Amino acid sequence: MKDDDVWSMVHAERVALIDDLMHLDDEQWGKASLCEGWTVHDVAAHLVDTARTTRLGFVVGLVRARFDFHRQNARGVERERGASPRETLERLRQVALRRTTPPAPLESRLVEELVHGEDIRRPLGLARSYPEQAVVRSLRLQARTLASFGGAKELTARVRLTASDVDLAIGDGPEVSGSALSLLLAVSGRRVALDELAGPGVAVLATAR
């Protein structure tokens, strides 16, 4: 897949999320997301921050955060969270078509949009049918990325992920089966997805994070 194709999917996900966020009231913006300690508003601000991130800016920010990814992310949320949800939404609109990225594989932009999109949508009872190719590429990236960088490479060495809706199997060990999206969320630390999976490997996932 060409870089332009990946960016097209990233931009489509940003636009789709903006459309969902447009219809939220203030109470919904303040609802807890699937990201521990973050509200829907916070996750939206994080997506603004990651969309603005450049390779150099990421390195500088990480140094200033003393190489603490959590501190760096928290500072980004604080920086990009508007005084009101509408202000944050407008900032998200402004960055929707950006093509900047930290020093990471381009598919990491897809992981950001899909996983954080679900962090927002699921607590609000919203659903999206994500493009199959976007989910598969995101899951494959997570499976080859070290846990220290937010991935699940070590985890997929202990279980075999088998998608029930696409032709995809990754890893080695007791099987975990479910939709590719549920597998992506589970290996990305979203425990809510564990209830959507089956197989002896689910117990391994449940104790992994």
Disulfide bonds with the S-S distance in Angstrom:
none
